[in-house]
Amino acid sequence: MATFSRLLLSGSTSGKPIPVAANATPGTVLHLAVAGSSAFDEVYVFASNVTASAATLYVQWGGTTDPGDMLVKNYSIGANSGPVPVAVGQVVNGAVTVMAFCTAASAINVTGWVNRIS
């Protein structure tokens, strides 16, 4: 029988938002997935723009190759936005790193969680 555990994104401190400081690849680390192939991380990511200008978000899913490792590319997030869903249950494992960068450093904050299934 599978076990489900809700975890914070590993890039977060105590559930606080992760400022996307990187403005180019490689991005700011949001989450490092569980190692191996017998367990999975179901990842939920929400992005909010905390500035007065729109910003463009990119989310890298396990690497930096464009377009192969891009989960989100050129996604415009409006000024002063509330949380917008970016990843809604995509599954990773094998110590894959989920990263993000945006056109304006620290304009976007990311929050979310992981359901670890083992």
Number of C-alpha atoms within 10 A of each C-alpha: 4 7 9 15 10 12 14 18 27 19 20 18 10 9 14 14 19 21 24 24 19 19 19 14 17 15 21 22 22 24 25 19 24 19 14 11 11 10 18 22 28 20 23 19 21 18 23 23 25 19 15 11 13 18 22 19 23 22 28 26 20 21 17 17 12 11 10 11 15 19 18 16 17 13 13 14 22 17 16 15 16 13 17 15 14 21 17 13 14 15 16 22 19 16 16 17 21 26 25 28 26 26 19 18 14 18 26 30 17 23 22 25 21 23 19 21 16 14
